[in-house]
Amino acid sequence: MQLYRYVGLILIAIALVSSACATSTEWATWRQHPTHFASNDHLSFSVRNRESQPVRVTRSDLTEARAQGWWGDPVAVSQAQILER
């Protein structure tokens, strides 16, 4: 009987930890999309623009994001920061 109690506690702990990793809005976004990234271009952009690095956005990125329907947290840049290439 003790074994079942420990297994139950472990399963509850796992459920609590895993559910605390995302907000309800983030979970809603995940449920709407079958994959983490919309395309390889989306993946490449996200890897290139991590929070710890300077943001690098090109006009091509903007065009691809609109055409491919990228989702997730938006990257805010001014017009002056958008690179031609």
Secondary structure, 3 states (H helix, E strand, C coil): CHHHHHHHHHHHHHHHHHHCCCCHHHHHHHHHCCCCCCCHHHHHHHHHCCCCCCCCCEHHHHHHHHHHCCCCCCCCCCHHHCECC
